[in-house]
Amino acid sequence: MNRWLAIICLFFLPLFGNAESGKISVGKGQKIYYEEYGQGEPVILLHGHTLDRRMWKAQVELLRDSFRVIVPDLRGYGLSSDPFPYQQFTYTDDVIALMDSLSIEKAHVVGLSMGAYVAGELLAMHPDRLLSCMMVAGEICGRPGPSTPKTKEERERQRIGNAKIQRQGLDKYKRDRVEDLIRRAGSRGEEMRNALTEMIMEWGAWQVTHVTARIYYGQEAFLSLKRNKPDIRTLIVYGELEGKKPSRMLNFLSNAEQITIPDCGHMVNMEQPELFNSLLMNWLRGLPVEK
C-alpha cells in the first residue's frame, strides 16, 4: 500500500475502535459526519479552521470512559459535505441540528478557535441547550451576521484573496498554515507537526476557493448575549503566548471565568495535552478551576 493510500485509509477510520459514526443531513442534500464514543453526559468537541475531528484525539481518549463524546467534522471540513457557493448556513445551526438528530437535549460544548466561535454562539443564542461552555483560543467573533448579507465589495475582496492563494498554490498555503501554528506555539510546538500536517494537507480548502456567505452569527450572537446574560457555567481559555486581555464576554456572563495555560500558543489542547486534559476533566466534573 503506497503512502497516500495509507493516509486516505487512516482518514476514514474512527479515532478509536468501538466508535459509532454516522452522517446527518443538513442544507440541500449535504451531510455532517460525526463520531460518538462512550456513555454519560454528552460532550461535543468542535474543531478549528483547516482542521477536523482528529485534533481532539487526546481528549476523546480521556473522556470516552466517563462521558458520551461527540466529535463532528463541521460542514466543509473532514468527512462532511462541502457547502455550495454563496450558500447561507451557520455552523451554530448545524450543531443544533446534530444535537436534535442524536436526541441530545443538553450538552457540554468545548470549541477551539473557529470551534470556540461556534461554542460562544451556542451559549448566546441557545443557552437552554448547554450544560456548560468552554471556549479555547477564541470566542464570539465580531463579524456581521446573516441578517446583513455580504456586499458586492466584500464578495469581490474575498474572490481576489482566494485568487491570490490559488496562484501561490494550495499546498504552499497549507504548509504555511502548519508552520504558522508551530511558530506561534510554545516549547512543544514541534510535537504537533505530524498531526497538524496530516489534517491540514488533507483539508479540502473549500473556504479559500469559494466565496462564502455569513457562516457565523457574530455580532448578532453578541447582541443576544448582552440581552439574555445566560447563567451557564462558562470557561474561556487562552494560551499564554496569545496574551489575550480579559474577554468582553465576561461583562455579560454571571457564571464565567477566564484562565491562561502556560507555555502554549493557539493549539492549546494539542500543545499541552496533559495540562489541558486535567483542566477539561475537572471542568466537566464541576470542580473549581485552578488558576
C-alpha positions as CSV (number, residue, x, y, z in Angstrom):
1,M,0.0,0.0,0.0
2,N,1.6,3.3,-1.0
3,R,1.9,6.2,1.4
4,W,-1.0,8.3,0.2
5,L,-3.4,5.4,0.1
6,A,-2.5,4.6,3.6
7,I,-3.2,8.1,4.7
8,I,-6.5,8.1,3.0
9,C,-7.5,4.9,4.7
10,L,-6.5,6.3,8.1
11,F,-8.6,9.4,7.4
12,F,-11.7,7.3,7.1
13,L,-11.0,5.3,10.3
14,P,-12.6,6.5,13.6
15,L,-10.2,7.9,16.2
16,F,-10.5,4.7,18.2
17,G,-12.2,1.4,17.9
18,N,-15.8,0.8,19.2
19,A,-16.9,4.1,17.9
20,E,-20.3,4.8,16.4
21,S,-20.2,7.0,13.4
22,G,-22.7,8.5,11.0
23,K,-23.9,11.4,9.0
24,I,-26.9,13.7,9.4
25,S,-28.5,15.7,6.7
26,V,-28.2,19.5,6.6
27,G,-28.9,22.0,3.9
28,K,-29.7,20.8,0.4
29,G,-28.5,17.2,0.5
30,Q,-25.4,17.9,2.4
31,K,-24.3,15.8,5.4
32,I,-22.3,16.3,8.6
33,Y,-20.0,13.4,9.7
34,Y,-19.6,12.7,13.4
35,E,-18.2,10.1,15.7
36,E,-19.6,9.1,19.1
37,Y,-17.9,7.4,22.0
38,G,-18.9,6.3,25.4
39,Q,-22.0,7.0,27.6
40,G,-22.9,9.6,30.1
41,E,-23.4,13.3,29.9
42,P,-22.9,14.5,26.3
43,V,-19.7,16.4,25.4
44,I,-19.4,18.0,22.0
45,L,-15.9,18.9,20.8
46,L,-15.7,21.5,18.0
47,H,-12.5,21.7,15.9
48,G,-10.7,24.7,14.5
49,H,-10.3,26.1,10.9
50,T,-8.2,23.9,8.5
51,L,-8.5,21.0,11.0
52,D,-11.1,18.3,11.7
53,R,-12.3,16.0,14.5
54,R,-8.9,14.4,14.8
55,M,-7.4,17.3,16.6
56,W,-9.3,16.1,19.7
57,K,-7.8,12.6,19.7
58,A,-6.2,13.0,23.2
59,Q,-9.4,14.4,24.6
60,V,-11.6,11.6,23.2
61,E,-9.2,9.1,24.8
62,L,-9.5,10.9,28.1
63,L,-13.3,11.3,28.1
64,R,-14.7,8.3,26.4
65,D,-14.9,6.1,29.6
66,S,-16.9,8.8,31.5
67,F,-18.9,10.8,29.0
68,R,-20.8,10.5,25.8
69,V,-18.4,12.2,23.5
70,I,-19.4,13.5,20.1
71,V,-16.8,14.8,17.6
72,P,-18.2,16.2,14.4
73,D,-16.5,17.5,11.3
74,L,-18.1,20.8,10.6
75,R,-19.6,21.5,7.2
76,G,-16.8,21.9,4.7
77,Y,-14.2,20.0,6.7
78,G,-13.1,16.4,7.2
79,L,-15.6,13.9,6.0
80,S,-18.5,16.3,6.0
81,S,-20.0,17.8,2.8
82,D,-18.8,21.0,1.3
83,P,-21.3,23.8,1.2
84,F,-22.5,25.2,-2.2
85,P,-21.0,28.6,-3.3
86,Y,-22.9,31.5,-1.7
87,Q,-25.0,29.1,0.3
88,Q,-26.3,30.7,3.6
89,F,-25.9,28.5,6.6
90,T,-24.2,28.7,10.0
91,Y,-22.1,26.2,11.9
92,T,-24.2,27.0,15.0
93,D,-27.4,25.9,13.3
94,D,-25.6,22.7,12.1
95,V,-24.6,21.8,15.7
96,I,-28.1,22.3,16.9
97,A,-29.3,20.0,14.0
98,L,-26.7,17.4,15.1
99,M,-27.9,17.6,18.7
100,D,-31.5,17.2,17.6
101,S,-30.7,14.3,15.3
102,L,-28.9,12.5,18.2
103,S,-31.7,13.3,20.7
104,I,-29.3,15.4,22.8
105,E,-31.3,17.9,24.9
106,K,-28.3,19.5,26.6
107,A,-24.6,19.1,26.2
108,H,-21.2,20.3,27.4
109,V,-19.7,22.2,24.4
110,V,-16.0,22.7,24.0
111,G,-14.6,24.5,21.0
112,L,-11.2,25.7,19.9
113,S,-10.6,28.7,17.6
114,M,-13.4,28.5,15.0
115,G,-15.0,25.9,17.2
116,A,-14.9,28.5,20.0
117,Y,-16.8,31.0,17.8
118,V,-19.5,28.4,17.4
119,A,-19.5,27.4,21.1
120,G,-19.9,31.1,22.0
121,E,-22.8,31.5,19.6
122,L,-24.5,28.4,21.2
123,L,-24.0,30.0,24.6
124,A,-25.5,33.3,23.4
125,M,-28.4,32.0,21.3
126,H,-29.2,28.5,22.7
127,P,-28.2,28.6,26.4
128,D,-31.1,26.2,27.1
129,R,-29.2,23.5,25.1
130,L,-25.9,23.8,27.1
131,L,-24.8,22.1,30.3
132,S,-21.6,24.2,30.2
133,C,-19.4,26.0,27.6
134,M,-15.7,26.1,27.2
135,M,-14.2,28.4,24.6
136,V,-10.5,27.8,23.8
137,A,-8.4,30.3,21.8
138,G,-11.5,32.1,20.6
139,E,-14.9,33.4,21.4
140,I,-17.8,35.1,19.7
141,C,-16.4,36.8,16.6
142,G,-17.0,40.4,15.7
143,R,-18.2,39.9,12.1
144,P,-21.7,40.8,10.9
145,G,-24.3,38.0,11.0
146,P,-26.6,36.5,8.3
147,S,-29.1,39.3,8.6
148,T,-26.5,41.6,7.0
149,P,-25.7,39.9,3.6
150,K,-22.2,40.4,2.2
151,T,-21.9,43.4,0.0
152,K,-20.7,43.2,-3.6
153,E,-17.4,44.8,-2.4
154,E,-16.9,42.1,0.3
155,R,-17.5,39.3,-2.1
156,E,-15.1,40.8,-4.5
157,R,-12.4,41.2,-1.8
158,Q,-12.8,37.5,-0.9
159,R,-12.7,36.5,-4.6
160,I,-9.4,38.4,-5.0
161,G,-7.9,36.9,-1.8
162,N,-8.9,33.4,-2.9
163,A,-7.3,34.0,-6.3
164,K,-4.0,35.1,-4.7
165,I,-4.0,31.9,-2.6
166,Q,-4.6,29.8,-5.6
167,R,-1.8,31.5,-7.6
168,Q,0.7,30.7,-4.9
169,G,-0.6,27.2,-4.7
170,L,-2.9,25.5,-2.2
171,D,-0.1,23.2,-1.0
172,K,2.1,26.2,-0.1
173,Y,-0.9,27.8,1.7
174,K,-1.5,24.7,3.7
175,R,2.2,24.2,4.6
176,D,2.5,27.9,5.6
177,R,-0.5,27.3,7.9
178,V,1.3,24.4,9.6
179,E,4.4,26.5,10.0
180,D,2.4,29.4,11.4
181,L,0.7,27.3,14.1
182,I,4.1,25.8,15.1
183,R,5.8,29.2,15.1
184,R,3.1,30.6,17.4
185,A,3.4,27.6,19.7
186,G,5.3,27.1,23.0
187,S,8.3,24.8,23.6
188,R,6.4,21.7,22.5
189,G,5.2,23.0,19.1
190,E,7.2,20.5,17.1
191,E,5.4,17.7,18.8
192,M,2.3,18.7,16.9
193,R,3.9,18.8,13.4
194,N,2.9,15.4,12.1
195,A,-0.7,15.6,13.3
196,L,-1.2,19.2,12.1
197,T,0.4,18.4,8.7
198,E,-1.8,15.3,8.2
199,M,-5.0,17.2,8.9
200,I,-4.2,20.5,7.1
201,M,-2.8,18.8,4.0
202,E,-5.9,16.7,3.7
203,W,-8.2,19.7,4.3
204,G,-10.3,20.3,1.1
205,A,-9.7,24.1,1.3
206,W,-13.3,24.9,0.2
207,Q,-13.2,28.0,2.3
208,V,-10.4,29.6,0.3
209,T,-11.5,28.5,-3.1
210,H,-15.1,29.8,-2.9
211,V,-17.0,33.0,-2.0
212,T,-18.8,32.3,1.2
213,A,-22.0,33.7,2.8
214,R,-22.2,34.6,6.5
215,I,-21.3,31.4,8.3
216,Y,-21.2,32.9,11.9
217,Y,-23.9,34.8,13.7
218,G,-21.1,37.0,15.1
219,Q,-22.4,40.5,16.1
220,E,-26.0,39.1,16.2
221,A,-24.9,36.5,18.8
222,F,-23.1,39.1,20.9
223,L,-26.2,41.2,21.0
224,S,-28.2,38.2,22.1
225,L,-25.5,37.6,24.8
226,K,-25.9,41.1,26.1
227,R,-29.6,40.9,26.1
228,N,-30.0,37.4,27.7
229,K,-26.9,37.3,30.0
230,P,-27.0,33.5,30.2
231,D,-26.2,31.9,33.6
232,I,-24.4,28.9,32.1
233,R,-21.0,27.7,33.6
234,T,-18.5,29.2,31.1
235,L,-14.8,29.0,30.8
236,I,-12.6,31.0,28.4
237,V,-9.1,29.6,27.9
238,Y,-6.1,31.1,26.1
239,G,-2.5,30.0,25.7
240,E,0.0,32.2,27.4
241,L,1.7,33.2,24.2
242,E,-1.5,34.7,22.7
243,G,-1.6,37.1,25.6
244,K,-5.3,37.8,25.4
245,K,-6.9,40.5,27.6
246,P,-10.0,39.7,29.7
247,S,-12.8,38.8,27.3
248,R,-15.6,41.3,26.8
249,M,-18.0,38.4,27.1
250,L,-17.3,38.3,30.9
251,N,-19.2,41.5,31.3
252,F,-22.4,39.7,30.4
253,L,-21.9,36.3,32.0
254,S,-22.6,35.8,35.7
255,N,-21.1,32.4,35.9
256,A,-17.9,32.6,33.8
257,E,-14.1,32.9,34.2
258,Q,-11.0,33.1,32.1
259,I,-7.7,31.4,32.5
260,T,-4.4,31.1,30.8
261,I,-2.4,27.9,30.0
262,P,1.3,28.4,30.3
263,D,3.9,27.7,27.5
264,C,1.5,27.4,24.6
265,G,0.0,29.5,21.8
266,H,-3.1,28.8,19.8
267,M,-3.4,25.0,19.7
268,V,-3.8,24.7,23.5
269,N,-5.2,21.1,23.6
270,M,-2.5,19.8,21.3
271,E,0.4,21.7,22.7
272,Q,-0.2,21.0,26.4
273,P,-2.4,17.9,26.3
274,E,-1.7,16.9,29.9
275,L,-2.5,20.3,31.4
276,F,-5.5,20.8,29.1
277,N,-6.9,17.3,29.9
278,S,-6.6,17.8,33.6
279,L,-8.4,21.2,33.2
280,L,-11.1,19.7,31.0
281,M,-11.9,16.7,33.2
282,N,-12.1,18.8,36.3
283,W,-14.3,21.3,34.5
284,L,-16.7,18.7,33.2
285,R,-16.9,17.2,36.7
286,G,-17.9,20.6,38.1
287,L,-14.7,21.1,40.1
288,P,-13.2,24.6,40.8
289,V,-10.8,25.8,38.1
290,E,-7.2,26.1,39.3
291,K,-5.6,29.3,38.0
